[in-house]
Amino acid sequence: MINEYEKLLAGLDDVDWANLSHAYESAHDVPGHIRTLCGDDDEARKQAFSSLFNSIFHQGSRYSASPVAVPFLARIAVAGPAAARADTMWLLTRLAVDWHDEYDVTTGINVAGWRAAAAEAGPEEFLPWYEEQLAGATETHERAQLQELRDWVVAGNSPDSRWSALQSYDAVLAELPGLLVLLDDDDRCLRTRIAYLLAWFPEFSTTSLPRLLALAAHEKDPVTAATALLAAGLVGPSATAEGITPHLDAADPLMRWAAATALIRLANLDGTPVSPALLGRAVAELSAAARSSFDRVTDYCEGDRHGHIERTLRALPPGSHPDSVREALEACLPRIVRDSSGSRTRRAIQELFPAPLPHPAPGFAELTAAQQQLLGDLAGHRHAWLIRSSADRLRDIGLPDTQEALRSYVGTHRTA
């Protein structure tokens, strides 16, 4: 361990990690992984991050060890080795808000609703059920399992994922005052990561909102500025529209996208000052963005800007600019280069190829522009599993069902 980082880990060995849990039962290995983040072995550090992601944040699940690790990770993000800080910020963000959750909160996270749901699923709600089951159990092995689970609940845990995730969210919330210094860090990546993290904490907006708007106004890097601008729109009240509207005239299309997305979120709030004309400008900007390729993306929805546009437009108040919204949604449909879940791809195949093609299949040039766009994106997609997950459907409609065959059909070997 490099001595200059020892102070960041003060108290790490005082935690009873063996009695905390993660995805692989006991969390006894967590302090070793955290300590490795502050070491000078780059390969070991990468492995430690991988182990932490797979244990305290396993496929989106959080565990009793997850919130306990947060303060140590926050210290590393602020003052740890340069090679570890950005990745640590990413882990903190995912401990707060799972990426699958984020897809459902494109227009802002509903923390009040989350807290209400978690309150109904806390340990005190489950304890009577476990005690009832334990009282009626007669088989020795069954009683031992129930006793173990009952003791775990008595210790202050809940089997409900909403409750366990909220514990990590609140642990990160408690660290935000100290993490704010990253908004002024020399590292652009860290400025971007803290702006993105702040997007999911509306309860902290009194402090974060002016800082985010200032960063959006003065930041030279378009990705960082756009990240901050959209974060301000996601956590701010309706009056935030005043500070965001000027960015609709920005020279950079990424900033215009962020401003338009933020304004549509604000238009959905009660008492919004967003006028129909301004909302129309925002919709028009997203419609233009939907027809474009992107040289740069933000971390929102893992960089799937077309997917983000689609979700934003579907959140518009009913009847808002139906023609332009329909055209924008149609433009987004075949753009799946950054689809990481596969859901948008499967829907696009279904909608753009509703019936089997004639046999033999028409040439690529004979397909519609939207069909060509979809297959071109799919042929060059960075995740080969995306085609494998849609292979049955492609085969049923008479199209190549492997990436190699699809590339040959499309006539290009471009990569995403």
C-alpha positions in Angstrom: 0.0 0.0 0.0 1.2 3.5 -0.8 1.5 5.3 2.5 0.0 8.6 1.2 -3.4 6.8 0.7 -3.5 5.0 4.0 -5.5 7.9 5.6 -8.3 7.3 3.0 -8.8 3.8 4.4 -9.0 4.8 8.1 -11.6 2.6 9.8 -11.7 0.0 7.0 -10.4 -2.8 9.2 -12.8 -1.8 12.1 -15.8 -2.9 10.1 -17.1 -6.4 10.8 -17.2 -7.3 7.1 -17.5 -11.0 7.7 -21.0 -10.4 9.2 -22.0 -8.3 6.2 -23.2 -9.8 2.9 -22.7 -9.4 -0.8 -23.7 -11.5 -3.8 -21.4 -14.3 -2.7 -22.5 -14.4 0.9 -19.8 -13.1 3.4 -18.3 -9.7 2.5 -14.9 -10.6 4.2 -13.1 -9.9 0.9 -14.4 -6.4 0.4 -11.8 -4.5 2.4 -9.0 -6.2 0.5 -10.5 -5.1 -2.8 -11.0 -1.5 -1.6 -7.4 -1.4 -0.4 -6.1 -2.7 -3.7 -7.8 0.3 -5.4 -5.2 2.5 -3.7 -2.2 0.3 -4.7 0.1 0.8 -7.6 -0.6 -2.5 -9.5 -2.8 -1.5 -12.4 -3.9 -5.0 -13.2 -4.7 -5.8 -9.6 -6.7 -2.6 -9.4 -8.8 -3.5 -12.5 -9.5 -6.9 -11.0 -10.5 -5.3 -7.7 -13.0 -3.1 -9.5 -14.4 -6.1 -11.3 -14.7 -8.0 -8.0 -16.5 -5.1 -6.3 -18.9 -4.6 -9.2 -19.7 -8.3 -9.2 -20.2 -8.6 -5.4 -21.5 -5.4 -3.8 -23.3 -4.4 -7.1 -24.3 -7.7 -8.7 -26.4 -7.2 -11.8 -28.0 -4.2 -10.1 -28.5 -5.8 -6.7 -27.2 -4.1 -3.5 -26.4 -5.9 -0.2 -25.7 -5.1 3.4 -22.0 -4.5 2.5 -22.8 -2.1 -0.3 -23.7 1.1 1.8 -20.8 0.3 4.2 -18.3 0.5 1.4 -19.6 3.8 0.1 -17.6 6.2 2.4 -14.3 4.5 1.6 -15.1 4.7 -2.1 -16.0 8.4 -1.8 -12.7 9.2 -0.2 -10.8 7.4 -3.0 -12.9 9.3 -5.6 -11.8 12.6 -4.1 -8.2 11.9 -3.2 -7.2 8.5 -4.3 -4.7 7.4 -7.1 -5.5 9.1 -10.4 -6.0 5.7 -12.1 -8.7 4.8 -9.6 -10.8 7.9 -9.2 -13.0 7.9 -12.3 -13.8 4.2 -12.0 -14.6 4.7 -8.3 -17.1 7.4 -9.2 -18.8 5.1 -11.7 -19.1 2.4 -9.0 -20.6 5.0 -6.6 -23.1 6.0 -9.2 -24.2 2.5 -9.9 -24.5 1.8 -6.1 -26.9 4.8 -6.0 -28.9 4.1 -9.1 -28.9 0.9 -11.1 -28.6 1.3 -14.8 -31.7 -0.7 -15.4 -33.6 1.7 -13.1 -32.2 4.6 -15.0 -33.9 3.6 -18.2 -37.2 4.0 -16.4 -36.4 7.5 -15.0 -35.3 9.3 -18.1 -37.2 12.3 -17.0 -36.0 12.3 -13.4 -36.0 9.9 -10.4 -39.0 9.7 -8.1 -37.2 9.5 -4.8 -40.4 10.2 -2.8 -42.2 7.2 -4.4 -39.1 5.1 -3.9 -39.0 5.9 -0.2 -42.7 5.2 0.2 -42.3 1.8 -1.5 -39.2 0.9 0.5 -40.9 1.9 3.8 -43.6 -0.7 3.1 -40.8 -3.4 2.6 -38.5 -2.7 5.5 -37.3 -5.3 8.0 -40.1 -4.6 10.5 -42.6 -5.5 7.8 -41.0 -8.9 7.1 -40.2 -10.0 10.6 -43.7 -11.1 11.7 -43.9 -13.3 8.5 -40.5 -15.0 9.2 -41.5 -15.6 12.9 -44.8 -17.1 11.8 -43.1 -19.4 9.4 -40.5 -20.4 11.9 -43.1 -21.2 14.5 -44.8 -23.6 12.1 -41.7 -25.3 10.7 -41.0 -28.8 12.0 -38.2 -30.1 9.7 -34.7 -29.4 11.1 -33.1 -28.1 7.9 -36.1 -25.9 7.1 -36.1 -24.5 10.7 -32.3 -23.7 10.4 -32.8 -21.8 7.1 -35.7 -19.8 8.5 -33.9 -19.1 11.7 -30.9 -17.7 9.7 -33.2 -15.5 7.6 -35.1 -14.4 10.6 -31.9 -13.4 12.4 -30.8 -11.5 9.3 -34.0 -9.5 9.2 -33.7 -8.8 13.0 -30.2 -7.4 12.2 -31.9 -4.7 10.1 -32.1 -6.2 6.6 -34.9 -6.7 4.2 -35.2 -9.1 1.3 -36.9 -6.5 -0.8 -34.6 -5.0 -3.5 -36.2 -1.5 -3.2 -35.2 -1.3 0.4 -31.7 -2.6 0.0 -31.0 -0.3 -3.0 -32.3 2.7 -1.0 -29.7 2.0 1.7 -26.9 2.4 -0.8 -28.6 5.4 -2.4 -28.7 7.2 1.0 -25.1 6.3 1.7 -24.1 8.0 -1.5 -26.4 11.0 -0.7 -24.5 11.4 2.6 -21.2 11.7 0.7 -22.3 14.3 -1.9 -21.2 17.4 0.1 -17.6 16.0 0.1 -17.8 14.9 -3.6 -18.8 18.4 -4.8 -15.1 19.4 -5.0 -14.9 17.2 -8.1 -17.0 19.8 -10.0 -13.8 21.9 -10.0 -11.3 19.0 -10.6 -8.7 19.3 -13.3 -9.8 15.9 -14.7 -12.6 16.4 -17.2 -13.8 12.8 -16.7 -14.3 13.4 -12.9 -16.2 16.6 -13.6 -18.4 14.7 -15.9 -18.9 11.8 -13.5 -19.9 14.0 -10.5 -22.3 16.0 -12.7 -23.9 12.7 -13.9 -24.1 11.4 -10.3 -25.9 14.6 -9.1 -28.6 14.0 -11.7 -30.1 11.3 -9.5 -30.4 13.3 -6.2 -33.2 15.8 -6.4 -33.1 16.0 -2.5 -29.7 17.6 -2.9 -30.7 20.1 -5.6 -30.7 23.2 -3.3 -27.0 22.8 -3.2 -26.2 21.1 -6.5 -28.5 23.0 -8.9 -26.6 26.3 -9.0 -23.3 24.5 -9.3 -24.6 22.4 -12.2 -25.9 25.4 -14.1 -22.6 27.2 -13.6 -20.7 24.2 -14.9 -23.0 24.0 -17.9 -22.4 27.6 -18.7 -18.6 27.7 -18.3 -17.4 24.2 -19.1 -15.4 24.0 -22.3 -15.9 20.3 -22.9 -19.3 19.7 -24.6 -19.9 16.2 -23.0 -19.3 17.6 -19.5 -21.4 20.7 -20.1 -24.3 18.7 -21.6 -24.1 16.2 -18.7 -24.3 19.1 -16.2 -27.1 20.8 -18.1 -29.3 17.7 -18.2 -28.6 17.0 -14.6 -29.9 20.4 -13.7 -33.0 19.8 -15.7 -33.5 16.4 -14.0 -33.3 17.7 -10.4 -34.5 21.3 -10.6 -37.9 22.8 -10.1 -40.0 24.1 -13.0 -38.3 27.6 -12.7 -35.0 25.9 -13.8 -36.3 26.4 -17.4 -35.2 30.0 -17.3 -31.6 29.0 -17.0 -31.8 26.1 -19.5 -33.7 27.8 -22.3 -30.7 29.8 -23.7 -28.9 26.6 -24.4 -31.4 25.7 -27.1 -29.4 28.2 -29.2 -26.0 26.6 -28.4 -23.7 25.9 -31.3 -23.0 22.4 -30.2 -25.9 19.9 -31.0 -25.1 17.9 -27.8 -25.9 21.0 -25.7 -29.1 21.6 -27.6 -30.1 18.0 -27.1 -29.5 18.3 -23.3 -31.5 21.5 -23.1 -34.4 20.1 -25.1 -34.5 17.0 -23.0 -34.3 19.0 -19.8 -37.1 21.3 -20.9 -39.5 18.4 -21.7 -38.9 17.0 -18.2 -39.7 20.5 -16.7 -42.8 20.7 -18.9 -44.2 17.7 -17.1 -44.0 19.3 -13.6 -46.9 21.1 -12.0 -46.9 24.8 -12.3 -44.3 24.8 -15.1 -43.5 28.0 -16.9 -42.6 26.1 -20.1 -44.8 27.7 -22.8 -46.2 25.7 -25.7 -44.0 27.6 -28.1 -40.9 26.7 -26.0 -42.0 23.1 -25.7 -42.4 23.0 -29.5 -38.8 24.2 -29.9 -37.6 21.5 -27.6 -39.6 18.8 -29.5 -38.2 20.1 -32.8 -34.7 19.9 -31.5 -35.1 16.3 -30.4 -36.7 15.5 -33.8 -33.7 16.9 -35.5 -31.4 15.0 -33.2 -33.3 11.8 -33.8 -32.4 11.9 -37.5 -28.7 12.4 -36.7 -25.7 10.2 -35.9 -23.8 11.1 -32.8 -20.1 11.8 -32.6 -20.3 12.3 -28.8 -22.6 10.9 -26.2 -23.2 11.3 -22.4 -23.4 8.6 -19.8 -27.2 8.8 -19.7 -28.8 5.5 -20.7 -25.2 4.3 -21.3 -24.8 6.6 -24.3 -27.9 5.4 -26.1 -29.0 8.8 -27.1 -31.6 7.6 -29.6 -33.1 5.5 -26.9 -33.0 8.4 -24.6 -34.8 10.6 -27.1 -37.5 8.0 -27.6 -38.1 7.7 -23.8 -38.2 11.5 -23.4 -40.7 12.0 -26.2 -42.9 9.3 -24.9 -43.0 11.2 -21.6 -44.6 14.3 -23.2 -48.0 15.4 -22.1 -50.7 13.7 -24.1 -51.4 15.5 -27.4 -48.2 17.5 -27.5 -47.1 18.0 -31.1 -48.2 14.6 -32.3 -47.0 14.8 -35.8 -43.4 15.9 -35.0 -43.2 13.5 -32.1 -44.4 10.6 -34.3 -41.7 11.5 -37.0 -39.0 11.7 -34.3 -40.0 8.3 -32.8 -39.9 6.8 -36.3 -36.5 8.2 -36.8 -35.3 6.7 -33.5 -36.7 3.3 -34.1 -34.0 1.8 -36.3 -31.0 3.4 -34.6 -29.9 0.7 -32.2 -26.1 1.0 -32.3 -26.0 1.8 -28.6 -28.8 -0.5 -27.5 -27.2 -2.4 -24.6 -30.3 -4.3 -23.3 -31.7 -5.6 -26.6 -35.2 -4.5 -26.0 -35.1 -1.7 -28.5 -33.6 -3.9 -31.2 -36.3 -6.6 -30.8 -39.0 -4.0 -31.0 -37.5 -2.4 -34.0 -37.3 -5.7 -35.9 -40.9 -6.4 -35.0 -42.2 -3.0 -36.2 -40.0 -2.6 -39.3 -40.5 -6.2 -40.4 -44.0 -7.0 -39.4 -44.3 -9.9 -41.9 -41.8 -12.4 -43.5 -40.0 -11.1 -46.6 -40.6 -12.8 -50.0 -38.4 -15.8 -50.8 -35.8 -15.3 -52.0 -35.2 -12.2 -49.9 -35.0 -8.9 -51.7 -31.6 -7.2 -52.0 -30.5 -4.9 -49.3 -30.9 -1.9 -51.6 -34.6 -2.8 -52.1 -35.4 -2.4 -48.4 -36.8 0.8 -47.0 -34.4 3.4 -45.6 -35.4 2.6 -42.0 -35.0 -1.2 -42.6 -31.5 -0.5 -44.1 -30.6 1.6 -41.1 -31.6 -1.0 -38.6 -29.8 -3.9 -40.4 -26.7 -1.7 -41.0 -26.6 -0.8 -37.3 -27.1 -4.5 -36.3 -24.4 -5.8 -38.7 -21.9 -3.4 -37.2 -23.0 -3.7 -33.6 -20.3 -4.0 -31.0 -22.2 -6.7 -29.1 -22.6 -9.9 -31.2 -25.0 -11.3 -28.6 -27.6 -8.7 -29.8 -28.0 -10.6 -33.1 -28.0 -14.0 -31.3 -30.8 -12.8 -29.0 -32.8 -11.8 -32.1 -31.7 -14.7 -34.4 -35.1 -16.5 -34.3 -37.0 -13.4 -35.4 -34.5 -12.6 -38.1 -34.7 -16.2 -39.4 -38.5 -16.2 -39.3 -38.7 -13.1 -41.5 -36.1 -14.4 -44.0 -33.1 -12.4 -43.0 -29.5 -13.6 -42.1 -29.4 -14.6 -38.5 -25.6 -14.3 -37.8 -23.5 -11.2 -37.7 -21.1 -12.5 -40.4 -24.0 -13.3 -42.7 -25.8 -10.0 -42.0 -22.6 -8.1 -42.8 -22.4 -9.9 -46.1 -26.0 -9.1 -46.8 -25.6 -5.4 -45.9 -22.4 -5.2 -47.8 -20.4 -3.5 -45.1 -18.0 -4.4 -42.4 -18.4 -1.1 -40.4 -18.2 -1.4 -36.6 -20.1 0.6 -34.0 
